[in-house]
Amino acid sequence: MKKVSFYVTGNVQDVMFRQTFIRGAQKRKIRGGATNDPKNHQLVHCSLAGEESVVEEMLSKLQEGKPLNSWNAQVDELHYHEQFIEFSDHQVTTDNVNDYHWSPSVIFYL
């Protein structure tokens, strides 16, 4: 089991990045959490936990520099946190993602 927390910069707020990230984790049957940084609109804090190879694959996909959804969410850089951010400390998680009202027009590529 691998647990990792990191932050991403790029086109990651107001483009359905958090939902895309969480749906990508759900698709891979791993846990995820994401939180927008209130002071920097180009930064989102994230956590993943699950089978090591699956977590590594998702991290690799995030870093490809390609659009992650049809709203052009895209990661420019990924930086690891020293401490793991617990899922309960994130705004959106694989446990609560369905509690949010998301735009139905987004198509996920992640």
Biopython code that builds the backbone (N, CA, C, O; Angstrom):
import numpy as np
from Bio.PDB.StructureBuilder import StructureBuilder

atoms = [
    (1, "MET", "N", (0.851, -1.182, 0.000)),
    (1, "MET", "CA", (0.000, 0.000, 0.000)),
    (1, "MET", "C", (0.891, 1.237, 0.000)),
    (1, "MET", "O", (1.795, 1.364, 0.826)),
    (2, "LYS", "N", (0.631, 2.133, -0.921)),
    (2, "LYS", "CA", (1.385, 3.376, -0.996)),
    (2, "LYS", "C", (0.457, 4.528, -0.645)),
    (2, "LYS", "O", (-0.678, 4.591, -1.116)),
    (3, "LYS", "N", (0.956, 5.444, 0.193)),
    (3, "LYS", "CA", (0.236, 6.664, 0.555)),
    (3, "LYS", "C", (1.139, 7.844, 0.228)),
    (3, "LYS", "O", (2.306, 7.869, 0.620)),
    (4, "VAL", "N", (0.598, 8.816, -0.486)),
    (4, "VAL", "CA", (1.400, 9.960, -0.886)),
    (4, "VAL", "C", (0.523, 11.215, -0.930)),
    (4, "VAL", "O", (-0.645, 11.166, -1.317)),
    (5, "SER", "N", (1.118, 12.334, -0.525)),
    (5, "SER", "CA", (0.460, 13.637, -0.648)),
    (5, "SER", "C", (1.382, 14.551, -1.442)),
    (5, "SER", "O", (2.606, 14.452, -1.352)),
    (6, "PHE", "N", (0.781, 15.432, -2.214)),
    (6, "PHE", "CA", (1.536, 16.302, -3.099)),
    (6, "PHE", "C", (0.674, 17.499, -3.465)),
    (6, "PHE", "O", (-0.521, 17.533, -3.173)),
    (7, "TYR", "N", (1.290, 18.470, -4.101)),
    (7, "TYR", "CA", (0.496, 19.551, -4.675)),
    (7, "TYR", "C", (0.845, 19.676, -6.136)),
    (7, "TYR", "O", (1.967, 19.406, -6.564)),
    (8, "VAL", "N", (-0.150, 20.094, -6.885)),
    (8, "VAL", "CA", (0.033, 20.291, -8.320)),
    (8, "VAL", "C", (-0.194, 21.758, -8.635)),
    (8, "VAL", "O", (-1.009, 22.429, -8.001)),
    (9, "THR", "N", (0.537, 22.240, -9.622)),
    (9, "THR", "CA", (0.332, 23.591, -10.134)),
    (9, "THR", "C", (-0.001, 23.474, -11.609)),
    (9, "THR", "O", (0.317, 22.486, -12.270)),
    (10, "GLY", "N", (-0.649, 24.512, -12.097)),
    (10, "GLY", "CA", (-1.050, 24.536, -13.498)),
    (10, "GLY", "C", (-2.455, 25.063, -13.621)),
    (10, "GLY", "O", (-2.887, 25.889, -12.817)),
    (11, "ASN", "N", (-3.169, 24.597, -14.615)),
    (11, "ASN", "CA", (-4.566, 24.974, -14.819)),
    (11, "ASN", "C", (-5.413, 23.977, -14.030)),
    (11, "ASN", "O", (-5.949, 23.018, -14.585)),
    (12, "VAL", "N", (-5.523, 24.227, -12.704)),
    (12, "VAL", "CA", (-6.105, 23.227, -11.805)),
    (12, "VAL", "C", (-7.251, 23.746, -10.927)),
    (12, "VAL", "O", (-7.782, 22.987, -10.116)),
    (13, "GLN", "N", (-7.634, 24.989, -11.063)),
    (13, "GLN", "CA", (-8.811, 25.478, -10.340)),
    (13, "GLN", "C", (-9.789, 26.071, -11.336)),
    (13, "GLN", "O", (-9.396, 26.653, -12.347)),
    (14, "ASP", "N", (-11.074, 25.912, -11.033)),
    (14, "ASP", "CA", (-12.183, 26.373, -11.874)),
    (14, "ASP", "C", (-12.238, 25.643, -13.212)),
    (14, "ASP", "O", (-12.795, 26.162, -14.179)),
    (15, "VAL", "N", (-11.662, 24.439, -13.273)),
    (15, "VAL", "CA", (-11.688, 23.631, -14.495)),
    (15, "VAL", "C", (-12.027, 22.166, -14.184)),
    (15, "VAL", "O", (-11.695, 21.266, -14.956)),
    (16, "MET", "N", (-12.691, 21.941, -13.046)),
    (16, "MET", "CA", (-13.138, 20.610, -12.633)),
    (16, "MET", "C", (-11.977, 19.643, -12.361)),
    (16, "MET", "O", (-12.123, 18.430, -12.509)),
    (17, "PHE", "N", (-10.821, 20.197, -11.962)),
    (17, "PHE", "CA", (-9.668, 19.332, -11.675)),
    (17, "PHE", "C", (-9.953, 18.388, -10.518)),
    (17, "PHE", "O", (-9.672, 17.194, -10.617)),
    (18, "ARG", "N", (-10.512, 18.904, -9.414)),
    (18, "ARG", "CA", (-10.715, 18.046, -8.241)),
    (18, "ARG", "C", (-11.616, 16.866, -8.578)),
    (18, "ARG", "O", (-11.313, 15.731, -8.212)),
    (19, "GLN", "N", (-12.726, 17.124, -9.274)),
    (19, "GLN", "CA", (-13.616, 16.018, -9.628)),
    (19, "GLN", "C", (-12.908, 15.054, -10.587)),
    (19, "GLN", "O", (-13.035, 13.837, -10.447)),
    (20, "THR", "N", (-12.172, 15.587, -11.550)),
    (20, "THR", "CA", (-11.438, 14.742, -12.493)),
    (20, "THR", "C", (-10.444, 13.862, -11.751)),
    (20, "THR", "O", (-10.347, 12.666, -12.022)),
    (21, "PHE", "N", (-9.702, 14.452, -10.810)),
    (21, "PHE", "CA", (-8.719, 13.727, -10.017)),
    (21, "PHE", "C", (-9.386, 12.607, -9.206)),
    (21, "PHE", "O", (-8.912, 11.471, -9.197)),
    (22, "ILE", "N", (-10.473, 12.937, -8.536)),
    (22, "ILE", "CA", (-11.163, 11.957, -7.691)),
    (22, "ILE", "C", (-11.782, 10.853, -8.533)),
    (22, "ILE", "O", (-11.714, 9.681, -8.162)),
    (23, "ARG", "N", (-12.383, 11.208, -9.658)),
    (23, "ARG", "CA", (-12.970, 10.179, -10.539)),
    (23, "ARG", "C", (-11.869, 9.278, -11.106)),
    (23, "ARG", "O", (-12.091, 8.084, -11.311)),
    (24, "GLY", "N", (-10.689, 9.841, -11.359)),
    (24, "GLY", "CA", (-9.554, 9.031, -11.801)),
    (24, "GLY", "C", (-9.131, 8.038, -10.734)),
    (24, "GLY", "O", (-8.799, 6.893, -11.041)),
    (25, "ALA", "N", (-9.143, 8.476, -9.474)),
    (25, "ALA", "CA", (-8.812, 7.571, -8.367)),
    (25, "ALA", "C", (-9.878, 6.483, -8.234)),
    (25, "ALA", "O", (-9.550, 5.307, -8.071)),
    (26, "GLN", "N", (-11.143, 6.871, -8.303)),
    (26, "GLN", "CA", (-12.213, 5.881, -8.192)),
    (26, "GLN", "C", (-12.120, 4.845, -9.309)),
    (26, "GLN", "O", (-12.289, 3.650, -9.068)),
    (27, "LYS", "N", (-11.854, 5.302, -10.519)),
    (27, "LYS", "CA", (-11.736, 4.401, -11.671)),
    (27, "LYS", "C", (-10.641, 3.357, -11.432)),
    (27, "LYS", "O", (-10.752, 2.217, -11.881)),
    (28, "ARG", "N", (-9.594, 3.757, -10.726)),
    (28, "ARG", "CA", (-8.473, 2.867, -10.446)),
    (28, "ARG", "C", (-8.631, 2.097, -9.127)),
    (28, "ARG", "O", (-7.758, 1.321, -8.737)),
    (29, "LYS", "N", (-9.760, 2.330, -8.454)),
    (29, "LYS", "CA", (-10.062, 1.655, -7.180)),
    (29, "LYS", "C", (-9.033, 1.963, -6.088)),
    (29, "LYS", "O", (-8.637, 1.088, -5.318)),
    (30, "ILE", "N", (-8.608, 3.243, -6.043)),
    (30, "ILE", "CA", (-7.743, 3.726, -4.974)),
    (30, "ILE", "C", (-8.437, 4.906, -4.309)),
    (30, "ILE", "O", (-9.419, 5.433, -4.831)),
    (31, "ARG", "N", (-7.928, 5.313, -3.166)),
    (31, "ARG", "CA", (-8.504, 6.456, -2.442)),
    (31, "ARG", "C", (-7.807, 7.734, -2.860)),
    (31, "ARG", "O", (-6.615, 7.735, -3.165)),
    (32, "GLY", "N", (-8.568, 8.832, -2.872)),
    (32, "GLY", "CA", (-7.990, 10.114, -3.227)),
    (32, "GLY", "C", (-8.661, 11.247, -2.482)),
    (32, "GLY", "O", (-9.793, 11.123, -2.014)),
    (33, "GLY", "N", (-7.940, 12.361, -2.378)),
    (33, "GLY", "CA", (-8.466, 13.579, -1.777)),
    (33, "GLY", "C", (-7.829, 14.774, -2.453)),
    (33, "GLY", "O", (-6.671, 14.717, -2.867)),
    (34, "ALA", "N", (-8.588, 15.867, -2.568)),
    (34, "ALA", "CA", (-8.073, 17.071, -3.217)),
    (34, "ALA", "C", (-8.669, 18.311, -2.564)),
    (34, "ALA", "O", (-9.840, 18.333, -2.186)),
    (35, "THR", "N", (-7.828, 19.354, -2.439)),
    (35, "THR", "CA", (-8.232, 20.607, -1.809)),
    (35, "THR", "C", (-7.642, 21.769, -2.583)),
    (35, "THR", "O", (-6.434, 21.822, -2.815)),
    (36, "ASN", "N", (-8.505, 22.709, -2.984)),
    (36, "ASN", "CA", (-8.013, 23.928, -3.619)),
    (36, "ASN", "C", (-7.251, 24.766, -2.610)),
    (36, "ASN", "O", (-7.658, 24.875, -1.453)),
    (37, "ASP", "N", (-6.151, 25.354, -3.042)),
    (37, "ASP", "CA", (-5.417, 26.289, -2.200)),
    (37, "ASP", "C", (-6.127, 27.636, -2.290)),
    (37, "ASP", "O", (-6.272, 28.170, -3.390)),
    (38, "PRO", "N", (-6.577, 28.207, -1.160)),
    (38, "PRO", "CA", (-7.340, 29.457, -1.206)),
    (38, "PRO", "C", (-6.510, 30.677, -1.597)),
    (38, "PRO", "O", (-7.066, 31.691, -2.020)),
    (39, "LYS", "N", (-5.194, 30.590, -1.461)),
    (39, "LYS", "CA", (-4.346, 31.748, -1.746)),
    (39, "LYS", "C", (-3.714, 31.701, -3.129)),
    (39, "LYS", "O", (-3.248, 32.722, -3.636)),
    (40, "ASN", "N", (-3.695, 30.526, -3.739)),
    (40, "ASN", "CA", (-3.056, 30.372, -5.041)),
    (40, "ASN", "C", (-3.992, 29.585, -5.952)),
    (40, "ASN", "O", (-4.155, 28.377, -5.782)),
    (41, "HIS", "N", (-4.599, 30.255, -6.906)),
    (41, "HIS", "CA", (-5.596, 29.623, -7.772)),
    (41, "HIS", "C", (-4.989, 28.739, -8.848)),
    (41, "HIS", "O", (-5.700, 28.255, -9.728)),
    (42, "GLN", "N", (-3.701, 28.529, -8.786)),
    (42, "GLN", "CA", (-3.040, 27.598, -9.707)),
    (42, "GLN", "C", (-2.431, 26.439, -8.937)),
    (42, "GLN", "O", (-1.463, 25.828, -9.391)),
    (43, "LEU", "N", (-3.006, 26.128, -7.747)),
    (43, "LEU", "CA", (-2.428, 25.098, -6.890)),
    (43, "LEU", "C", (-3.535, 24.296, -6.203)),
    (43, "LEU", "O", (-4.491, 24.866, -5.678)),
    (44, "VAL", "N", (-3.394, 22.968, -6.214)),
    (44, "VAL", "CA", (-4.312, 22.068, -5.523)),
    (44, "VAL", "C", (-3.483, 21.046, -4.757)),
    (44, "VAL", "O", (-2.535, 20.478, -5.298)),
    (45, "HIS", "N", (-3.846, 20.811, -3.482)),
    (45, "HIS", "CA", (-3.202, 19.800, -2.640)),
    (45, "HIS", "C", (-3.949, 18.480, -2.829)),
    (45, "HIS", "O", (-5.179, 18.469, -2.875)),
    (46, "CYS", "N", (-3.225, 17.377, -2.937)),
    (46, "CYS", "CA", (-3.824, 16.085, -3.246)),
    (46, "CYS", "C", (-3.212, 14.976, -2.395)),
    (46, "CYS", "O", (-2.089, 15.094, -1.905)),
    (47, "SER", "N", (-3.971, 13.906, -2.233)),
    (47, "SER", "CA", (-3.477, 12.685, -1.588)),
    (47, "SER", "C", (-4.016, 11.489, -2.346)),
    (47, "SER", "O", (-5.122, 11.527, -2.884)),
    (48, "LEU", "N", (-3.225, 10.428, -2.383)),
    (48, "LEU", "CA", (-3.621, 9.153, -2.968)),
    (48, "LEU", "C", (-3.168, 8.030, -2.051)),
    (48, "LEU", "O", (-2.142, 8.147, -1.381)),
    (49, "ALA", "N", (-3.929, 6.942, -2.018)),
    (49, "ALA", "CA", (-3.535, 5.747, -1.278)),
    (49, "ALA", "C", (-4.105, 4.532, -1.989)),
    (49, "ALA", "O", (-5.271, 4.510, -2.385)),
    (50, "GLY", "N", (-3.257, 3.523, -2.141)),
    (50, "GLY", "CA", (-3.700, 2.293, -2.781)),
    (50, "GLY", "C", (-2.514, 1.456, -3.187)),
    (50, "GLY", "O", (-1.390, 1.680, -2.735)),
    (51, "GLU", "N", (-2.777, 0.479, -4.052)),
    (51, "GLU", "CA", (-1.714, -0.386, -4.545)),
    (51, "GLU", "C", (-0.633, 0.469, -5.198)),
    (51, "GLU", "O", (-0.931, 1.350, -6.004)),
    (52, "GLU", "N", (0.623, 0.204, -4.845)),
    (52, "GLU", "CA", (1.734, 1.051, -5.274)),
    (52, "GLU", "C", (1.784, 1.260, -6.789)),
    (52, "GLU", "O", (1.962, 2.391, -7.241)),
    (53, "SER", "N", (1.634, 0.216, -7.566)),
    (53, "SER", "CA", (1.733, 0.356, -9.022)),
    (53, "SER", "C", (0.606, 1.218, -9.580)),
    (53, "SER", "O", (0.802, 1.939, -10.559)),
    (54, "VAL", "N", (-0.546, 1.149, -8.976)),
    (54, "VAL", "CA", (-1.696, 1.935, -9.440)),
    (54, "VAL", "C", (-1.498, 3.404, -9.081)),
    (54, "VAL", "O", (-1.763, 4.280, -9.903)),
    (55, "VAL", "N", (-1.036, 3.684, -7.866)),
    (55, "VAL", "CA", (-0.752, 5.060, -7.454)),
    (55, "VAL", "C", (0.320, 5.654, -8.361)),
    (55, "VAL", "O", (0.188, 6.791, -8.816)),
    (56, "GLU", "N", (1.365, 4.906, -8.622)),
    (56, "GLU", "CA", (2.450, 5.383, -9.484)),
    (56, "GLU", "C", (1.952, 5.672, -10.899)),
    (56, "GLU", "O", (2.370, 6.650, -11.519)),
    (57, "GLU", "N", (1.066, 4.829, -11.407)),
    (57, "GLU", "CA", (0.506, 5.040, -12.747)),
    (57, "GLU", "C", (-0.300, 6.331, -12.806)),
    (57, "GLU", "O", (-0.204, 7.085, -13.774)),
    (58, "MET", "N", (-1.091, 6.581, -11.773)),
    (58, "MET", "CA", (-1.892, 7.812, -11.755)),
    (58, "MET", "C", (-0.986, 9.037, -11.633)),
    (58, "MET", "O", (-1.224, 10.042, -12.302)),
    (59, "LEU", "N", (0.031, 8.973, -10.806)),
    (59, "LEU", "CA", (0.982, 10.078, -10.686)),
    (59, "LEU", "C", (1.652, 10.356, -12.032)),
    (59, "LEU", "O", (1.856, 11.511, -12.405)),
    (60, "SER", "N", (1.987, 9.307, -12.743)),
    (60, "SER", "CA", (2.606, 9.452, -14.056)),
    (60, "SER", "C", (1.654, 10.137, -15.033)),
    (60, "SER", "O", (2.068, 11.021, -15.783)),
    (61, "LYS", "N", (0.389, 9.741, -15.030)),
    (61, "LYS", "CA", (-0.611, 10.359, -15.909)),
    (61, "LYS", "C", (-0.775, 11.844, -15.598)),
    (61, "LYS", "O", (-0.911, 12.661, -16.510)),
    (62, "LEU", "N", (-0.764, 12.192, -14.320)),
    (62, "LEU", "CA", (-0.904, 13.599, -13.935)),
    (62, "LEU", "C", (0.246, 14.439, -14.483)),
    (62, "LEU", "O", (0.060, 15.606, -14.827)),
    (63, "GLN", "N", (1.429, 13.843, -14.562)),
    (63, "GLN", "CA", (2.629, 14.583, -14.954)),
    (63, "GLN", "C", (2.903, 14.581, -16.457)),
    (63, "GLN", "O", (3.920, 15.122, -16.891)),
    (64, "GLU", "N", (2.033, 13.996, -17.248)),
    (64, "GLU", "CA", (2.255, 13.946, -18.694)),
    (64, "GLU", "C", (2.132, 15.306, -19.367)),
    (64, "GLU", "O", (2.633, 15.492, -20.476)),
    (65, "GLY", "N", (1.474, 16.258, -18.713)),
    (65, "GLY", "CA", (1.310, 17.585, -19.299)),
    (65, "GLY", "C", (0.186, 17.679, -20.307)),
    (65, "GLY", "O", (0.064, 18.675, -21.020)),
    (66, "LYS", "N", (-0.640, 16.641, -20.369)),
    (66, "LYS", "CA", (-1.776, 16.626, -21.296)),
    (66, "LYS", "C", (-3.035, 17.076, -20.561)),
    (66, "LYS", "O", (-3.110, 16.961, -19.338)),
    (67, "PRO", "N", (-4.032, 17.592, -21.299)),
    (67, "PRO", "CA", (-5.309, 17.918, -20.653)),
    (67, "PRO", "C", (-5.895, 16.681, -19.970)),
    (67, "PRO", "O", (-5.857, 15.575, -20.509)),
    (68, "LEU", "N", (-6.436, 16.898, -18.772)),
    (68, "LEU", "CA", (-6.997, 15.799, -17.983)),
    (68, "LEU", "C", (-8.507, 15.677, -18.140)),
    (68, "LEU", "O", (-9.108, 14.674, -17.756)),
    (69, "ASN", "N", (-9.110, 16.722, -18.715)),
    (69, "ASN", "CA", (-10.544, 16.700, -18.977)),
    (69, "ASN", "C", (-10.874, 17.664, -20.115)),
    (69, "ASN", "O", (-9.991, 18.336, -20.649)),
    (70, "SER", "N", (-12.130, 17.722, -20.472)),
    (70, "SER", "CA", (-12.559, 18.561, -21.593)),
    (70, "SER", "C", (-12.580, 20.048, -21.254)),
    (70, "SER", "O", (-12.831, 20.871, -22.133)),
    (71, "TRP", "N", (-12.321, 20.409, -19.996)),
    (71, "TRP", "CA", (-12.245, 21.811, -19.585)),
    (71, "TRP", "C", (-10.787, 22.269, -19.517)),
    (71, "TRP", "O", (-10.498, 23.343, -18.990)),
    (72, "ASN", "N", (-9.903, 21.487, -20.031)),
    (72, "ASN", "CA", (-8.464, 21.787, -20.103)),
    (72, "ASN", "C", (-7.754, 21.853, -18.761)),
    (72, "ASN", "O", (-6.795, 22.608, -18.603)),
    (73, "ALA", "N", (-8.214, 21.073, -17.797)),
    (73, "ALA", "CA", (-7.432, 20.929, -16.556)),
    (73, "ALA", "C", (-6.103, 20.290, -16.931)),
    (73, "ALA", "O", (-6.059, 19.322, -17.690)),
    (74, "GLN", "N", (-5.024, 20.840, -16.396)),
    (74, "GLN", "CA", (-3.700, 20.346, -16.773)),
    (74, "GLN", "C", (-2.701, 20.636, -15.663)),
    (74, "GLN", "O", (-2.688, 21.732, -15.102)),
    (75, "VAL", "N", (-1.878, 19.667, -15.353)),
    (75, "VAL", "CA", (-0.835, 19.810, -14.346)),
    (75, "VAL", "C", (0.457, 20.223, -15.039)),
    (75, "VAL", "O", (0.904, 19.572, -15.983)),
    (76, "ASP", "N", (1.055, 21.324, -14.555)),
    (76, "ASP", "CA", (2.369, 21.742, -15.046)),
    (76, "ASP", "C", (3.483, 21.136, -14.201)),
    (76, "ASP", "O", (4.501, 20.690, -14.731)),
    (77, "GLU", "N", (3.285, 21.121, -12.876)),
    (77, "GLU", "CA", (4.298, 20.581, -11.967)),
    (77, "GLU", "C", (3.625, 19.853, -10.816)),
    (77, "GLU", "O", (2.522, 20.204, -10.398)),
    (78, "LEU", "N", (4.309, 18.828, -10.309)),
    (78, "LEU", "CA", (3.851, 18.063, -9.157)),
    (78, "LEU", "C", (4.994, 18.035, -8.149)),
    (78, "LEU", "O", (6.126, 17.692, -8.490)),
    (79, "HIS", "N", (4.687, 18.402, -6.894)),
    (79, "HIS", "CA", (5.690, 18.444, -5.825)),
    (79, "HIS", "C", (5.154, 17.667, -4.622)),
    (79, "HIS", "O", (4.009, 17.858, -4.213)),
    (80, "TYR", "N", (5.986, 16.795, -4.062)),
    (80, "TYR", "CA", (5.563, 15.958, -2.941)),
    (80, "TYR", "C", (5.620, 16.703, -1.617)),
    (80, "TYR", "O", (6.539, 17.484, -1.369)),
    (81, "HIS", "N", (4.619, 16.451, -0.760)),
    (81, "HIS", "CA", (4.622, 16.926, 0.621)),
    (81, "HIS", "C", (5.413, 15.931, 1.472)),
    (81, "HIS", "O", (5.444, 14.737, 1.173)),
    (82, "GLU", "N", (6.042, 16.423, 2.516)),
    (82, "GLU", "CA", (6.756, 15.527, 3.430)),
    (82, "GLU", "C", (5.786, 14.719, 4.281)),
    (82, "GLU", "O", (6.035, 13.548, 4.569)),
    (83, "GLN", "N", (4.688, 15.338, 4.680)),
    (83, "GLN", "CA", (3.686, 14.684, 5.525)),
    (83, "GLN", "C", (2.468, 14.294, 4.685)),
    (83, "GLN", "O", (2.091, 15.009, 3.757)),
    (84, "PHE", "N", (1.860, 13.158, 5.017)),
    (84, "PHE", "CA", (0.637, 12.724, 4.345)),
    (84, "PHE", "C", (-0.536, 13.568, 4.838)),
    (84, "PHE", "O", (-0.706, 13.753, 6.043)),
    (85, "ILE", "N", (-1.338, 14.076, 3.917)),
    (85, "ILE", "CA", (-2.551, 14.816, 4.262)),
    (85, "ILE", "C", (-3.688, 13.799, 4.332)),
    (85, "ILE", "O", (-4.022, 13.160, 3.334)),
    (86, "GLU", "N", (-4.270, 13.657, 5.505)),
    (86, "GLU", "CA", (-5.352, 12.686, 5.693)),
    (86, "GLU", "C", (-6.550, 13.044, 4.822)),
    (86, "GLU", "O", (-6.800, 14.219, 4.551)),
    (87, "PHE", "N", (-7.277, 12.039, 4.392)),
    (87, "PHE", "CA", (-8.430, 12.262, 3.525)),
    (87, "PHE", "C", (-9.482, 13.126, 4.201)),
    (87, "PHE", "O", (-10.160, 13.912, 3.539)),
    (88, "SER", "N", (-9.623, 12.985, 5.505)),
    (88, "SER", "CA", (-10.605, 13.785, 6.240)),
    (88, "SER", "C", (-10.258, 15.274, 6.239)),
    (88, "SER", "O", (-11.113, 16.108, 6.537)),
    (89, "ASP", "N", (-9.016, 15.613, 5.907)),
    (89, "ASP", "CA", (-8.599, 17.017, 5.844)),
    (89, "ASP", "C", (-8.773, 17.623, 4.450)),
    (89, "ASP", "O", (-8.520, 18.813, 4.262)),
    (90, "HIS", "N", (-9.197, 16.831, 3.481)),
    (90, "HIS", "CA", (-9.406, 17.324, 2.119)),
    (90, "HIS", "C", (-10.854, 17.766, 1.904)),
    (90, "HIS", "O", (-11.774, 17.266, 2.553)),
    (91, "GLN", "N", (-11.037, 18.713, 0.982)),
    (91, "GLN", "CA", (-12.372, 19.185, 0.623)),
    (91, "GLN", "C", (-13.167, 18.100, -0.096)),
    (91, "GLN", "O", (-14.313, 17.823, 0.257)),
    (92, "VAL", "N", (-12.559, 17.496, -1.094)),
    (92, "VAL", "CA", (-13.236, 16.494, -1.921)),
    (92, "VAL", "C", (-12.446, 15.194, -1.840)),
    (92, "VAL", "O", (-11.223, 15.192, -1.979)),
    (93, "THR", "N", (-13.154, 14.088, -1.614)),
    (93, "THR", "CA", (-12.511, 12.784, -1.500)),
    (93, "THR", "C", (-13.298, 11.750, -2.292)),
    (93, "THR", "O", (-14.392, 12.024, -2.786)),
    (94, "THR", "N", (-12.725, 10.565, -2.404)),
    (94, "THR", "CA", (-13.442, 9.481, -3.052)),
    (94, "THR", "C", (-14.679, 9.084, -2.246)),
    (94, "THR", "O", (-15.566, 8.415, -2.776)),
    (95, "ASP", "N", (-14.749, 9.479, -0.992)),
    (95, "ASP", "CA", (-15.919, 9.173, -0.164)),
    (95, "ASP", "C", (-17.043, 10.197, -0.302)),
    (95, "ASP", "O", (-18.212, 9.841, -0.151)),
    (96, "ASN", "N", (-16.716, 11.474, -0.589)),
    (96, "ASN", "CA", (-17.764, 12.507, -0.584)),
    (96, "ASN", "C", (-17.978, 13.196, -1.934)),
    (96, "ASN", "O", (-18.760, 14.143, -2.016)),
    (97, "VAL", "N", (-17.310, 12.749, -2.979)),
    (97, "VAL", "CA", (-17.376, 13.433, -4.273)),
    (97, "VAL", "C", (-18.813, 13.553, -4.794)),
    (97, "VAL", "O", (-19.144, 14.533, -5.461)),
    (98, "ASN", "N", (-19.655, 12.583, -4.500)),
    (98, "ASN", "CA", (-21.040, 12.628, -4.987)),
    (98, "ASN", "C", (-21.911, 13.605, -4.210)),
    (98, "ASN", "O", (-23.051, 13.857, -4.602)),
    (99, "ASP", "N", (-21.398, 14.159, -3.119)),
    (99, "ASP", "CA", (-22.148, 15.150, -2.337)),
    (99, "ASP", "C", (-22.081, 16.534, -2.971)),
    (99, "ASP", "O", (-22.816, 17.434, -2.561)),
    (100, "TYR", "N", (-21.217, 16.720, -3.958)),
    (100, "TYR", "CA", (-21.033, 18.026, -4.599)),
    (100, "TYR", "C", (-21.844, 18.109, -5.883)),
    (100, "TYR", "O", (-22.070, 17.104, -6.557)),
    (101, "HIS", "N", (-22.281, 19.326, -6.212)),
    (101, "HIS", "CA", (-22.963, 19.567, -7.483)),
    (101, "HIS", "C", (-21.907, 19.963, -8.504)),
    (101, "HIS", "O", (-21.356, 21.063, -8.448)),
    (102, "TRP", "N", (-21.633, 19.064, -9.429)),
    (102, "TRP", "CA", (-20.617, 19.292, -10.447)),
    (102, "TRP", "C", (-21.290, 19.554, -11.783)),
    (102, "TRP", "O", (-22.427, 19.132, -11.996)),
    (103, "SER", "N", (-20.613, 20.236, -12.675)),
    (103, "SER", "CA", (-21.128, 20.443, -14.018)),
    (103, "SER", "C", (-21.161, 19.107, -14.752)),
    (103, "SER", "O", (-20.165, 18.385, -14.762)),
    (104, "PRO", "N", (-22.292, 18.771, -15.364)),
    (104, "PRO", "CA", (-22.378, 17.509, -16.089)),
    (104, "PRO", "C", (-21.691, 17.544, -17.455)),
    (104, "PRO", "O", (-21.606, 16.520, -18.132)),
    (105, "SER", "N", (-21.202, 18.719, -17.863)),
    (105, "SER", "CA", (-20.650, 18.846, -19.212)),
    (105, "SER", "C", (-19.189, 18.440, -19.336)),
    (105, "SER", "O", (-18.660, 18.410, -20.447)),
    (106, "VAL", "N", (-18.528, 18.130, -18.243)),
    (106, "VAL", "CA", (-17.101, 17.788, -18.303)),
    (106, "VAL", "C", (-16.901, 16.323, -18.711)),
    (106, "VAL", "O", (-17.632, 15.435, -18.273)),
    (107, "ILE", "N", (-15.905, 16.099, -19.549)),
    (107, "ILE", "CA", (-15.529, 14.747, -19.954)),
    (107, "ILE", "C", (-14.145, 14.480, -19.357)),
    (107, "ILE", "O", (-13.223, 15.279, -19.521)),
    (108, "PHE", "N", (-14.013, 13.335, -18.658)),
    (108, "PHE", "CA", (-12.770, 12.990, -17.969)),
    (108, "PHE", "C", (-11.850, 12.192, -18.869)),
    (108, "PHE", "O", (-12.282, 11.248, -19.531)),
    (109, "TYR", "N", (-10.571, 12.573, -18.893)),
    (109, "TYR", "CA", (-9.559, 11.827, -19.639)),
    (109, "TYR", "C", (-8.619, 11.070, -18.703)),
    (109, "TYR", "O", (-7.921, 10.156, -19.140)),
    (110, "LEU", "N", (-8.594, 11.435, -17.442)),
    (110, "LEU", "CA", (-7.638, 10.845, -16.488)),
    (110, "LEU", "C", (-8.031, 9.429, -16.133)),
    (110, "LEU", "O", (-7.345, 8.777, -15.346)),
]
sb = StructureBuilder()
sb.init_structure("model")
sb.init_model(0)
sb.init_chain("A")
sb.init_seg("    ")
for serial, (resi, resn, name, xyz) in enumerate(atoms, 1):
    if name == "N":
        sb.init_residue(resn, " ", resi, " ")
    sb.init_atom(name, np.array(xyz, "f"), 0.0, 1.0, " ", f" {name:<3s}", serial, name[0])
structure = sb.get_structure()
